[in-house]
């Protein structure tokens, strides 16, 4: 299918619904000026890397922004409406009624909020445990703030290895250092959704070793059929932990900065020590947009999740057809797929002095960009266990997904033919 023939208007599926993932044509998407569509200026590149979705704004979010602009309502943020909307969403969506608005704080975005929370419970030279491979900014933001990253590798099933995590906790606490566990829940890049039993075990281990848990739950609304999201702060033993979330991933609002930090009941006093100026960082328009998403756009999210579920299955079929030597475990959540390309035998020449630079490309990601004109995230920047893998964002139209995987398969075929004597 050529780019010009990709659908330009909404196409209801067989169930009479409208999938947000098929409402924009490739030509329309190429008019966007955001990172996803501008970081790779090479002609014809299909960008399936950074976590932006190829969807229009949810109508409820767009209406909230239009109203604010029409009123000139572009001043300073005020009130607790964002946290209240999140609490109502959590109660309805996840059956969690333990989110107390008085135990929350507004932060500019989830990663900057994580840094501010870590400053409350650790100091320079202290340790932060992460489960690798994991979201690259976990490394960059933590090390830039003077903390040491201690890795606990995921198990072969891509889930948290509790024995390995306990070992990492012990290493992190050496010399009586303070330590935190920065958890991705659901996990980015694998799409694993931690079970309640796993989270309870993590809370128990953290208590035993004096480690504070900080849970990044930015992908929480994006749990796909077959899995159930459990907020970390809803499990026993989590009372001294923190969670951070926003609507940015689920409703495609990364450019509208605003997030919420949530403290467990025993951590509320810590959160109150957060400097007042941190709360000046979120955008007023961002807060309005995120509030509208959680409060008024659940139906839109449901439509999106059905489309993502279909794309998840389609991706599995396309990998089997075009990339038979690539490993693919369907993610339980997020719109990110972790593809194991180590069986392709491609040399991964990424830097070995630590991950964290999202734009670095090596091994299969470099091949697919150079030869297939498909931009993916290179696995080596996700830490130990990431080399030879790529992360693919499947929050796009089925047509673009098919075109990308066809190109990738063709590139591998051409590479194989070129290597023959």
N, C-alpha and C positions, 0 to 999 in steps of 0.2 A: 504494500500500500504506500503510495507516495504521500508526502507531507500535506500536499494540497487537497487530498481526498479525505483526510481525516475529518470526522464529523465536527461541525462548527456550532451545533445547537444541542440542547438537551435531548437525550434519547431515552424515553421510558423503557424499562426492561419488561420482561414478560409478565412480571407481577404488577404492572401498572405504576411502579414507583419511578422516581427519577434519581439516578445515581450521580452524585456530585462529581465523580471521576470522569464522566463522559460529557461534561457540559462545555468544555473549552477545547477549541481546536489547537493544533500544534502552532499554527500561525499566530493565534491569539497569545498563546503562552510565550512565544518568542518576543513578544512586545514587552514582557515584564522586565523590570530593571533590577530585580533582586539577585542575590548571590547565586542561587541555583542556575539562573539563566544567563548570567554574565561572567561567571568565573572561567568558563571555557568558551572563548570567543571563536574557536575554530568552526568553520562553516559546517552545518549539518550535525553537530554533536548532539546526542540525546542525553540530557543530564539526569542521571538516576542516582545521585550521590547524597547531597546534603538534605536534611529533614525538612523540606518544604513540599507541600502537596500541590498537585495540579488541579485545584478546585477553585470555584468562585467562593466569595464569602457567604457564610450562612445568612439568609435574609434577616434574621433577628439581629445579628451582629451589624450588618450593613445599616439597618434602620437606626440602631443606636448611634452609630457614627454620623449618619446623615443628620439626625436630630441635633447632635452636639454641634456640628459644623453650622447648621442653619441658625442656631442660637448664639453662635460665637462662644460656645461653652468649652473654651480651651485653656482654662486657668489651672489652678492647683487642685490636686485631688483632695477629697474629704470623705470621711465616714467609713463605715464598715460593710457597705453593701456587697463588696467583692467576697469577703469572707462569709457573709451570710448566704450568698448564692452558692458558694462552694459547699458549705455545710448542708444546705438543703439537697444539693446534688448528691453528696456523699451518702446521705440518709436514704434517698430514693434509689440510687444506682447500686450502692454497695452494701446497703443495710447497716451503715455505720452512723450511729447518732452521737458519737463521742467527740466530734469536732466542736470545740468550744471557741467561739469567736474571740473571747477575751484572752485566749492563749495563742493568738495569731499575730503576725506582723506583715505589713506590706514590704516587699523587697523589689528591686528593679527587674530582676528575672531570676530564674531558678539557679543558674550557676553563680551569679553574684550573691544570691541569698545563701547558697551553700558556703561560700567563702566567709560570709559574715557570721554564720552559725559556727563554723569551725573556729573562728577567732574567739568565740565565746567559750569554747570548751577545750581548746588546745592552744599551744603557743609555738613560737619558732623553735624548730628542732624536734618537735613532737611528731608522731607518726599517724598517717592516715592509711588504712587498709582499703584496697579495692580488689574486686574480683575480675581478673583479666581473662580474655580480652574484654575491654569496656570502653565506654564513651571517651574519646581522647581528651577533652577538656578536663576530665577528672585529674589527669596527670599535670596538665599545663597550669591550671588554676591553683592546685595544691602546692606544687613545687615553687611557683612564682611567689607564693605567700610564705615560703620558708619552712614548709612541712615536708617530711620525708614520706614518699609513697612506698608502702609495703604491699606486694602483690600476693594474692591467693588465687591460683589458677582455677578456672572452672574445670569441672570433671569432663570426661570424654562424652558425656551426654549433654554437655553445655549447661548443666545446672550447677549450682553452688555446691562445692565439695566441702562438707562440714568439717571433716578432719583437716583438710588443708586450710580452712578458714581459722580453725582453732590454733593451728601452728602459726599462722600469720598474726593472730592476736597475741600469742606468746612473744613472738619476735618484736612486735610493735611496742609491747610493754616493757622491754628490756631497759635496764638502767632507770626504772621507775618513771619512764616517760608517760605522759598522757597520750591517749590514743583514741581515734574515732574510726568507725567503719562507714565508709561512704558507699552506700548500696544503690544500685539501679533497679527499680521495682516498678514496672517490668524491666527486664534487662536489655540494655542497648549495648551490643548490636545483635544479640542472638534471638531476641523476641521471646525469651523464656518468661513466663509468669510464675512467680514464686507462689507455692501453695501455703495455706495457713500453717500446716505442720512445719514446713521449712522455716517460715518466719518465726514461729514459736521457738524452734531450735536455735535460730540465730539470736533471738532475744536472750535465751538462756545462756548461750556461750558468751555473749557480750557482758551480761551481768557477772558471770563467773570470773571473767578476766578484767573487769573494770574498763570496758570499752564502750564509748557512747556511739549510738547508731544514728546516722543521718541518711534518710531515705529520699532519694530523688524519684518522685512519682509523677513526673511530667507526662509520661505516656499512659498513666492510669486509665483514662477514659477509652483507650484504644485496645481493649482486650477483645479478642475475636471469639466467635462461637467455639465452644469446646473448653474454654478456660474461664476462671473466675478470679477477679482481682480482689486481693485482700489488702487493705491499708495497713502498713506496718504498725501504726499507733493503735490499731484495734486489737492487737494480740497481747496476751499476758506477758509481763516483763518488759514491755516497750515504754513504760511510763517516763523514763528518763531520756527518751529519744526525740528525734525531730523528723519532720517530713516537709518537703517543699514541692509545690505543684503550681500549675497554671493551665490555662486553656490553649497555650500556644501551639502545641503539637496537634491536639485533636481537632482544633478549629482553624489551624493554619494562621496563627497570629504572632509569629515570631517577631515581626517588625513593629508590633504594638506592645511595648515593654511593660510588664506588670506580672507579679507572682506573689504567692502567699507562703510564708513560713509558718509551720504549725508545731507547737511544742506539746510533748506529752505532759501529763499533770505534774510530774516531778521536775520537768525542765522549764516550766513556765517562768520561774524566777530568772533563769539564765536568759531566756528570750527577752525579758524586760530590760536586760542590760544592753541590748542592741542599741547602738547610737541612734538618736532621733533622726540624724541626717540621712540615714539609710532609707527611711521611709519617704524621703523627698525625691528619690530616684525614679520610681515608677511614673509612667506617663498617665496623665488624667484620661486621655482618649484610650490608652491601653486598658486602664481599669474599667472604663465603661464597656469596652469591647469584651473583655474577659468575663465581666459580670453578666452581660447579655448572653454570652455563650453558655455558661453554666445554668443560668436561670431560664432561658427561653429557647435554646437551640438543641435540646435533646433529640427532637425528632430528626433534625438534620444529621446529627451524629449517628443515629440509628441507620439512616440511609447510607451514610458513608461506610459504616462497619460492614453492611451487606456487600457493598462494592469491594471493600478491601478483602473480605473473605473470598469472594469470587476471584479476585486477582491473586490471592495466595494460592488457590488451587490451580489457576492458569499458569502461574509461574512454575509450579511443580511439573506440570505437563511440558512446558517449554524447556525447562532444564533437562528433563529426561530426553526430549527430542533433539535438542541442539547442543547440549553440554553433558553428554552421558558420563563423562569422567569427573564431573564436579559434584561434590556433596551438597545436599540441600535438606535441612531439617525444617519443615514448615513452622514458622513462628507462631506462638500462641497469642502474641499481642504485638503492638506497634505496627508500622507499615514498612519495617526494615527486615531484609532477608540476609542471612549470613551464608555466603557461598564458600565452601571449602575447595579451593583450586589447587591444593598441594599435589594432587594426583596428576596434574598437567606437567609437572617437572619444570616449571618456569623458575628462573633464578630470581630471588627476591633480594634486591640490592638496596633496600631501605636503610636509613640510619640506625645504628645500634646503640646510640647514646640516650635513648629514651623517646617515647612517642609523644604526641601532642600536637603535631602540625597537620591539620586536616587536609591541607592542599598538597602534601607530599604524596607522590605516586611511586610505586615500585611493583615489580613482578607482574602478576596478572592484571592489576588495575591499569598499569602503564600500557600493557599490551592492548587491552580492550579500548583504551582511549586512542592510542596511536593507530591501531589497525581496524577497529570496528567503529570508531567515533561514538563510543558509549562511555560516559563519565560515571565512574563508580568510586566509592571510598576505599582506599587501600588498607588492607588489613593490618599492616605493620604498625600503623599509628594507634591501634587499639591496645597495644601492649603485648606482653608475653602470650603466645598462642595465636597471635593474629597474622603472623607472616604467612604469605601464600594464600590468604583468604581475601575476599572482597565483601563489602556491604552494599546491597542494592536496595534502593528505595522504590517500592512497587505502588506508591500512591500516585498513580498516573492512569491514563486510559489503557484499556486492554490493547488497543491498536498500537500505542507507543511501546507497550511492554513486548508485544509480538515482534515489532520491528527491531527493538533492541536485542532481544535474544537471538533472533535470526542473524543479525549482524555479528554478534559474538561467536555464534557457532561457525559462521563462515570464516571469521578470522582465524579460528583454531584449525579449521580444515586447510586454509591456505598456508598456515604455519607448518602443518604436518607435511603438506606436499613440498614446501620449500626445503624442508630438512631431509628429504629423501635423496639418496645418492643418484 
